[in-house]
Amino acid sequence: MVQKEVVYVVSDSVGETAEFVVKAVATQFNGGNVEIRRNSYVDDFEDIEDVIMLAKKGRSIIAYTIVVLSLKDYLDRRATEEGILAVDLLSPLMNAFETRFNKEPNHRPGLMRKLDEDYFRKIEAIEFAVKYDDGRDPRGIIMADIVLIGVSRTSKTPLSMYLAHQRFKVANVPLVPEVPPPDEIYEIPRKNCIGLIISPNKLNEIRKERLKALGLAPQANYASFERILEELDHAEKVMKRVGCPIIDVSNKAVEETAGLILEVLKKERSF
């Protein structure tokens, strides 16, 4: 009876990387009919000893991605003692990084998983900002980490996207005199909301440029001083009713305003 060929994948994290490499190699041997047995989150000598005892019983290889040095050294020593072939999948490349880039590795398991989780949180926040931009769906107000309110052209959308890249779920709501704001902005904690204001002169300048870019006459009501003052007055009343912190975005870059928003929220939420 032919003994089954087994590769024990051992990792102090999930072990996905090691399993993927083993599968890639196995395909070069027509699939090899190799059985892969993954051993994840190995964090003590006893876990390694269990794998050693299993691997010594047959035609086996241990392929591992272990970054905790004490565990790696133990596995190497025990595999040698038992005559088991153990392949370290990380050290050659880690040594190359260390030599060429003159940097020390962290030797902490699970960092790749943390990077992945961080990446997906950012994507989720960006998708949230797009979905709940410009008051499209008031349900987002309740779910948001940050809600931005203000008149048109106070950088609500650019700020939402910038903060989304910082992993914050942001909804924004335009304040227009003719359209009552959604009830949800009065229901959320005031510490979750930020009001954005701007000087009438600056807003007039921005709106004229916007109209020009759209090929429209700068004299349109959208950019008139009377209309701007009416909108700003309405927005101020709404913000006072909400009781939210207010930030003046006049002559501020998006990055600067975003920094102020995070500072204000940190202060508000510390009480």
Secondary structure by P-SEA (a helix, b strand, c coil): cccbbbbbbbccccaaaaaaaaaaaaaaaccccbbbbbbcccccaaaaaaaaaaaaccbbbbbbbccaaaaaaaaaaaaaaabbbbbbccaaaaaaaaaaaccccccccaaaaaaaaaaaaaaaaaaaaaaacccccccccccccbbbbbccccaaaaaaaaaaaaccbbbbbbbbccccccccccccccccbbbbbbcaaaaaaaaaaaaaaaccccccccccaaaaaaaaaaaaaaaaaaccbbbbcccccaaaaaaaaaaaaaaaacc
